[in-house]
Amino acid sequence: MTAVRTTSVERTAARAALAVPGVSELQPSLRQSLAEAATRVRRTLGSAAPSPETGIHAERAPRTGAWHVEVRCVLDEDRRALDTARDVRESVRSAVDAYATRHGVPGPVTVVVTITRTTGHRRTHGPSRPPGTTAP
């Protein structure tokens, strides 16, 4: 498996994950963040933002041909994290499976979704307030 194909699988997975309602962005892993920081030192100011697939890591097991894809998501708070994670897992699994099959490298696909944080965090629990009142 060449790096180009793995990168293409990661790009496919990123598009599938970002298309799921409730996913606001992908979060790079610590490994990816450190690599990006080292690269930034060598770049000039004004360089392009990191690619969206930095929140994806894909690898293929050489013996079994199975794909393992890790997805790190930042979610909007408007949807339940569990529902969104399930949708991301299924969307990415289907997209990677279709891509791999089209390119002659099929195999079982395992997807692990990690929710790193939610954005626009609003208080959803706690004491109720009478209508028309605001939080202090």
Salt bridges, closest charged atoms under 4 A:
GLU25 OE2 - ARG117 NH2 3.66
GLU36 OE2 - ARG40 NE 3.76
GLU36 OE2 - ARG43 NH1 3.01
GLU53 OE2 - ARG11 NE 3.79
GLU59 OE1 - HIS57 NE2 3.27
GLU70 OE2 - HIS68 NE2 3.51
GLU77 OE2 - ARG122 NE 2.34
ASP78 OD1 - ARG122 NH2 2.93
ASP83 OD2 - ARG80 NE 3.06
ASP87 OD2 - ARG79 NH2 2.85
GLU90 OE2 - ARG93 NH2 2.84
